[in-house]
Amino acid sequence: MVILGLVLLVVGALLVLGGVLGTGTESRTSDGGTDVYTTFIGIEMSATTLFIIGVVAAVLVLVGLWMTKVGARQGWRRRREQKRLTDLSEKLDRVEAERLAENDPGER
């Protein structure tokens, strides 16, 4: 989950950077009129499409941050539980060894 969150975060950040650094407006004259169009990384598109790309980029960044946070929290819980189980297993092994030593004193 952490890896997927990081991938979404990177894709969203790349879209944002592309929008900030690779967006421009150009004008063309045809038949006496001037048409203004927007480009996003060299691709001609409408302002509405550019707005939707911005919204998608923001959602990707937010979902990526959320997934990274949730995945890290799950990993932390899993590691804490594994440590606790390892400690309990070591205690059980010690108690079992002591019990065997008490029941069979001739083996020492």
TORKOLNU-112571 format. One record per residue (C-alpha): x, y, z; residue number from 1; residue in three letters. Coordinates in Angstrom, 3 decimals. Example, Ala and Ser with C-alpha at 12.3 -4.5 7.8 and 13.67 -1.06 7.14 Angstrom:
2
<gulum><xx>12.300</xx><yy>-4.500</yy><zz>7.800</zz><num>1</num><residu>ALA</residu></gulum>
<gulum><xx>13.670</xx><yy>-1.060</yy><zz>7.140</zz><num>2</num><residu>SER</residu></gulum>
# end
This chain:
108
<gulum><xx>0.000</xx><yy>0.000</yy><zz>0.000</zz><num>1</num><residu>MET</residu></gulum>
<gulum><xx>2.897</xx><yy>2.317</yy><zz>0.724</zz><num>2</num><residu>VAL</residu></gulum>
<gulum><xx>4.395</xx><yy>1.703</yy><zz>-2.710</zz><num>3</num><residu>ILE</residu></gulum>
<gulum><xx>1.090</xx><yy>2.335</yy><zz>-4.483</zz><num>4</num><residu>LEU</residu></gulum>
<gulum><xx>0.654</xx><yy>5.524</yy><zz>-2.458</zz><num>5</num><residu>GLY</residu></gulum>
<gulum><xx>4.113</xx><yy>6.714</yy><zz>-3.450</zz><num>6</num><residu>LEU</residu></gulum>
<gulum><xx>3.442</xx><yy>5.930</yy><zz>-7.113</zz><num>7</num><residu>VAL</residu></gulum>
<gulum><xx>0.190</xx><yy>7.927</yy><zz>-7.037</zz><num>8</num><residu>LEU</residu></gulum>
<gulum><xx>1.973</xx><yy>10.754</yy><zz>-5.261</zz><num>9</num><residu>LEU</residu></gulum>
<gulum><xx>4.714</xx><yy>10.875</yy><zz>-7.912</zz><num>10</num><residu>VAL</residu></gulum>
<gulum><xx>2.214</xx><yy>10.771</yy><zz>-10.797</zz><num>11</num><residu>VAL</residu></gulum>
<gulum><xx>0.188</xx><yy>13.577</yy><zz>-9.225</zz><num>12</num><residu>GLY</residu></gulum>
<gulum><xx>3.314</xx><yy>15.642</yy><zz>-8.589</zz><num>13</num><residu>ALA</residu></gulum>
<gulum><xx>4.436</xx><yy>15.154</yy><zz>-12.205</zz><num>14</num><residu>LEU</residu></gulum>
<gulum><xx>1.053</xx><yy>16.344</yy><zz>-13.456</zz><num>15</num><residu>LEU</residu></gulum>
<gulum><xx>1.249</xx><yy>19.396</yy><zz>-11.204</zz><num>16</num><residu>VAL</residu></gulum>
<gulum><xx>4.779</xx><yy>20.185</yy><zz>-12.369</zz><num>17</num><residu>LEU</residu></gulum>
<gulum><xx>3.721</xx><yy>19.700</yy><zz>-15.984</zz><num>18</num><residu>GLY</residu></gulum>
<gulum><xx>0.831</xx><yy>22.072</yy><zz>-15.410</zz><num>19</num><residu>GLY</residu></gulum>
<gulum><xx>3.001</xx><yy>24.703</yy><zz>-13.765</zz><num>20</num><residu>VAL</residu></gulum>
<gulum><xx>6.001</xx><yy>24.484</yy><zz>-16.057</zz><num>21</num><residu>LEU</residu></gulum>
<gulum><xx>4.578</xx><yy>23.117</yy><zz>-19.302</zz><num>22</num><residu>GLY</residu></gulum>
<gulum><xx>1.385</xx><yy>25.088</yy><zz>-19.774</zz><num>23</num><residu>THR</residu></gulum>
<gulum><xx>1.061</xx><yy>28.057</yy><zz>-22.049</zz><num>24</num><residu>GLY</residu></gulum>
<gulum><xx>-1.295</xx><yy>29.927</yy><zz>-24.287</zz><num>25</num><residu>THR</residu></gulum>
<gulum><xx>-0.775</xx><yy>30.647</yy><zz>-27.936</zz><num>26</num><residu>GLU</residu></gulum>
<gulum><xx>-2.796</xx><yy>32.530</yy><zz>-30.453</zz><num>27</num><residu>SER</residu></gulum>
<gulum><xx>-3.415</xx><yy>31.869</yy><zz>-34.124</zz><num>28</num><residu>ARG</residu></gulum>
<gulum><xx>-4.946</xx><yy>34.074</yy><zz>-36.712</zz><num>29</num><residu>THR</residu></gulum>
<gulum><xx>-7.261</xx><yy>32.568</yy><zz>-39.245</zz><num>30</num><residu>SER</residu></gulum>
<gulum><xx>-9.747</xx><yy>34.326</yy><zz>-41.497</zz><num>31</num><residu>ASP</residu></gulum>
<gulum><xx>-9.145</xx><yy>37.652</yy><zz>-39.823</zz><num>32</num><residu>GLY</residu></gulum>
<gulum><xx>-9.880</xx><yy>36.350</yy><zz>-36.289</zz><num>33</num><residu>GLY</residu></gulum>
<gulum><xx>-7.557</xx><yy>35.381</yy><zz>-33.518</zz><num>34</num><residu>THR</residu></gulum>
<gulum><xx>-7.981</xx><yy>32.051</yy><zz>-31.766</zz><num>35</num><residu>ASP</residu></gulum>
<gulum><xx>-6.348</xx><yy>31.564</yy><zz>-28.372</zz><num>36</num><residu>VAL</residu></gulum>
<gulum><xx>-5.663</xx><yy>27.995</yy><zz>-27.293</zz><num>37</num><residu>TYR</residu></gulum>
<gulum><xx>-4.002</xx><yy>26.392</yy><zz>-24.298</zz><num>38</num><residu>THR</residu></gulum>
<gulum><xx>-1.186</xx><yy>23.866</yy><zz>-24.450</zz><num>39</num><residu>THR</residu></gulum>
<gulum><xx>-0.219</xx><yy>21.324</yy><zz>-21.815</zz><num>40</num><residu>PHE</residu></gulum>
<gulum><xx>3.234</xx><yy>19.870</yy><zz>-22.419</zz><num>41</num><residu>ILE</residu></gulum>
<gulum><xx>2.904</xx><yy>20.698</yy><zz>-26.092</zz><num>42</num><residu>GLY</residu></gulum>
<gulum><xx>-0.590</xx><yy>19.220</yy><zz>-26.488</zz><num>43</num><residu>ILE</residu></gulum>
<gulum><xx>-3.375</xx><yy>21.561</yy><zz>-27.515</zz><num>44</num><residu>GLU</residu></gulum>
<gulum><xx>-6.447</xx><yy>21.340</yy><zz>-25.266</zz><num>45</num><residu>MET</residu></gulum>
<gulum><xx>-9.266</xx><yy>23.399</yy><zz>-23.869</zz><num>46</num><residu>SER</residu></gulum>
<gulum><xx>-9.145</xx><yy>25.222</yy><zz>-20.559</zz><num>47</num><residu>ALA</residu></gulum>
<gulum><xx>-11.770</xx><yy>22.854</yy><zz>-19.160</zz><num>48</num><residu>THR</residu></gulum>
<gulum><xx>-9.590</xx><yy>19.841</yy><zz>-19.924</zz><num>49</num><residu>THR</residu></gulum>
<gulum><xx>-6.630</xx><yy>21.541</yy><zz>-18.288</zz><num>50</num><residu>LEU</residu></gulum>
<gulum><xx>-8.766</xx><yy>22.237</yy><zz>-15.206</zz><num>51</num><residu>PHE</residu></gulum>
<gulum><xx>-9.824</xx><yy>18.575</yy><zz>-15.033</zz><num>52</num><residu>ILE</residu></gulum>
<gulum><xx>-6.165</xx><yy>17.507</yy><zz>-15.275</zz><num>53</num><residu>ILE</residu></gulum>
<gulum><xx>-5.432</xx><yy>19.793</yy><zz>-12.322</zz><num>54</num><residu>GLY</residu></gulum>
<gulum><xx>-8.268</xx><yy>18.298</yy><zz>-10.293</zz><num>55</num><residu>VAL</residu></gulum>
<gulum><xx>-7.093</xx><yy>14.763</yy><zz>-11.106</zz><num>56</num><residu>VAL</residu></gulum>
<gulum><xx>-3.541</xx><yy>15.709</yy><zz>-10.095</zz><num>57</num><residu>ALA</residu></gulum>
<gulum><xx>-4.747</xx><yy>17.083</yy><zz>-6.755</zz><num>58</num><residu>ALA</residu></gulum>
<gulum><xx>-6.826</xx><yy>13.963</yy><zz>-6.084</zz><num>59</num><residu>VAL</residu></gulum>
<gulum><xx>-3.872</xx><yy>11.711</yy><zz>-6.959</zz><num>60</num><residu>LEU</residu></gulum>
<gulum><xx>-1.619</xx><yy>13.607</yy><zz>-4.554</zz><num>61</num><residu>VAL</residu></gulum>
<gulum><xx>-4.166</xx><yy>13.443</yy><zz>-1.732</zz><num>62</num><residu>LEU</residu></gulum>
<gulum><xx>-4.956</xx><yy>9.751</yy><zz>-2.266</zz><num>63</num><residu>VAL</residu></gulum>
<gulum><xx>-1.238</xx><yy>9.001</yy><zz>-2.532</zz><num>64</num><residu>GLY</residu></gulum>
<gulum><xx>-0.534</xx><yy>10.735</yy><zz>0.777</zz><num>65</num><residu>LEU</residu></gulum>
<gulum><xx>-3.447</xx><yy>8.949</yy><zz>2.444</zz><num>66</num><residu>TRP</residu></gulum>
<gulum><xx>-2.405</xx><yy>5.512</yy><zz>1.150</zz><num>67</num><residu>MET</residu></gulum>
<gulum><xx>1.202</xx><yy>6.093</yy><zz>2.219</zz><num>68</num><residu>THR</residu></gulum>
<gulum><xx>0.053</xx><yy>7.091</yy><zz>5.696</zz><num>69</num><residu>LYS</residu></gulum>
<gulum><xx>-2.279</xx><yy>4.094</yy><zz>6.077</zz><num>70</num><residu>VAL</residu></gulum>
<gulum><xx>0.299</xx><yy>1.659</yy><zz>4.709</zz><num>71</num><residu>GLY</residu></gulum>
<gulum><xx>3.016</xx><yy>2.961</yy><zz>7.015</zz><num>72</num><residu>ALA</residu></gulum>
<gulum><xx>0.689</xx><yy>2.699</yy><zz>9.996</zz><num>73</num><residu>ARG</residu></gulum>
<gulum><xx>-0.174</xx><yy>-0.922</yy><zz>9.132</zz><num>74</num><residu>GLN</residu></gulum>
<gulum><xx>3.490</xx><yy>-1.801</yy><zz>8.728</zz><num>75</num><residu>GLY</residu></gulum>
<gulum><xx>4.320</xx><yy>-0.216</yy><zz>12.057</zz><num>76</num><residu>TRP</residu></gulum>
<gulum><xx>1.547</xx><yy>-2.184</yy><zz>13.790</zz><num>77</num><residu>ARG</residu></gulum>
<gulum><xx>2.697</xx><yy>-5.402</yy><zz>12.138</zz><num>78</num><residu>ARG</residu></gulum>
<gulum><xx>6.309</xx><yy>-4.866</yy><zz>13.260</zz><num>79</num><residu>ARG</residu></gulum>
<gulum><xx>5.199</xx><yy>-4.029</yy><zz>16.817</zz><num>80</num><residu>ARG</residu></gulum>
<gulum><xx>3.021</xx><yy>-7.161</yy><zz>16.981</zz><num>81</num><residu>GLU</residu></gulum>
<gulum><xx>5.825</xx><yy>-9.321</yy><zz>15.586</zz><num>82</num><residu>GLN</residu></gulum>
<gulum><xx>8.222</xx><yy>-7.971</yy><zz>18.217</zz><num>83</num><residu>LYS</residu></gulum>
<gulum><xx>5.702</xx><yy>-8.702</yy><zz>20.952</zz><num>84</num><residu>ARG</residu></gulum>
<gulum><xx>5.198</xx><yy>-12.259</yy><zz>19.680</zz><num>85</num><residu>LEU</residu></gulum>
<gulum><xx>8.950</xx><yy>-12.812</yy><zz>19.492</zz><num>86</num><residu>THR</residu></gulum>
<gulum><xx>9.364</xx><yy>-11.638</yy><zz>23.105</zz><num>87</num><residu>ASP</residu></gulum>
<gulum><xx>6.554</xx><yy>-13.920</yy><zz>24.279</zz><num>88</num><residu>LEU</residu></gulum>
<gulum><xx>8.044</xx><yy>-16.868</yy><zz>22.396</zz><num>89</num><residu>SER</residu></gulum>
<gulum><xx>11.445</xx><yy>-16.289</yy><zz>24.021</zz><num>90</num><residu>GLU</residu></gulum>
<gulum><xx>9.820</xx><yy>-16.146</yy><zz>27.482</zz><num>91</num><residu>LYS</residu></gulum>
<gulum><xx>7.927</xx><yy>-19.355</yy><zz>26.779</zz><num>92</num><residu>LEU</residu></gulum>
<gulum><xx>11.124</xx><yy>-21.088</yy><zz>25.677</zz><num>93</num><residu>ASP</residu></gulum>
<gulum><xx>12.887</xx><yy>-19.990</yy><zz>28.876</zz><num>94</num><residu>ARG</residu></gulum>
<gulum><xx>10.035</xx><yy>-21.167</yy><zz>31.109</zz><num>95</num><residu>VAL</residu></gulum>
<gulum><xx>9.867</xx><yy>-24.481</yy><zz>29.261</zz><num>96</num><residu>GLU</residu></gulum>
<gulum><xx>13.630</xx><yy>-25.000</yy><zz>29.649</zz><num>97</num><residu>ALA</residu></gulum>
<gulum><xx>13.401</xx><yy>-24.215</yy><zz>33.383</zz><num>98</num><residu>GLU</residu></gulum>
<gulum><xx>10.504</xx><yy>-26.638</yy><zz>33.797</zz><num>99</num><residu>ARG</residu></gulum>
<gulum><xx>12.435</xx><yy>-29.397</yy><zz>32.031</zz><num>100</num><residu>LEU</residu></gulum>
<gulum><xx>15.464</xx><yy>-28.722</yy><zz>34.249</zz><num>101</num><residu>ALA</residu></gulum>
<gulum><xx>13.308</xx><yy>-28.968</yy><zz>37.409</zz><num>102</num><residu>GLU</residu></gulum>
<gulum><xx>11.614</xx><yy>-32.221</yy><zz>36.351</zz><num>103</num><residu>ASN</residu></gulum>
<gulum><xx>14.829</xx><yy>-33.943</yy><zz>35.267</zz><num>104</num><residu>ASP</residu></gulum>
<gulum><xx>17.596</xx><yy>-32.916</yy><zz>37.712</zz><num>105</num><residu>PRO</residu></gulum>
<gulum><xx>19.839</xx><yy>-35.886</yy><zz>36.805</zz><num>106</num><residu>GLY</residu></gulum>
<gulum><xx>20.561</xx><yy>-34.534</yy><zz>33.355</zz><num>107</num><residu>GLU</residu></gulum>
<gulum><xx>22.687</xx><yy>-31.666</yy><zz>34.639</zz><num>108</num><residu>ARG</residu></gulum>
# end
